[in-house]
Amino acid sequence: MVLAAAAAWAGDASGTWKGEINTPDGTVLQLTCTLKQEGAKLAGTISTPETGTIELANGKADGDKISFIVKVEMNGGTVYVSEGTIKGDEMTLDIKEEGAAQGFPTATLKREKQ
């Protein structure tokens, strides 16, 4: 019963999430994540007007925590590692270029209502 209550509290990451992210150089990007969660597996896409739509890889969900990677084919290819926390209809997302010391400032995304 405790496990069922914990699973219900954690919720589901599925849905469309929108917000802004600031790049390290100060550019503000409109960010859309479309996620589908099935148990601990997380699939979907992430998009900005600059990059278009990119499929997520290695998506995982554990309680209120999510993680995934995105491979951007610009400038010879870059891998971004994303980790987030979901609380209700709000997600905080930390994105960092693989191997970089610092990442982007934390982004807050809101789930669109159906």
FENLIN-V410946 format. One line per field, one symbol per residue. ss: DSSP state (A for helix, B for strand, O for the rest). phi: phi as a letter, one per 30 degrees, with the letter a starting at -180 (. if undefined). psi: psi as a letter, one per 20 degrees, with the letter a starting at -180 (. if undefined). A space follows every 10 residues. Layout:
ss->???
phi->???
psi->???
//
This chain:
ss->OAAAAAAAAA OOOOBBBBBB BBOOOOOBBB BBBBBBBBOO BBBBBBBBOO OBBBBBBBBB BBOOBBBBBB BBOOOOOBBB BBBBBBBOOB BBBBBBBOOO OOOOOOBBBB BOOO
phi->.ddddddddd ibdekccbab bcdedjdccd bbcccbcbid cbbkbbbbed cicbddbhdb bbiccbaabb ccdchijbcc cbbbbcbicb bcbcbbdeid dbcddecccc dddd
psi->hgggggghhh apipappqaq pprhjipppp pppoqopnci pprbrqqqhh ibppqqqkpq pncjqqqrqp opjqljpppp ppprppockp ppppppppiq hqaqqpqpqp pqq.
//
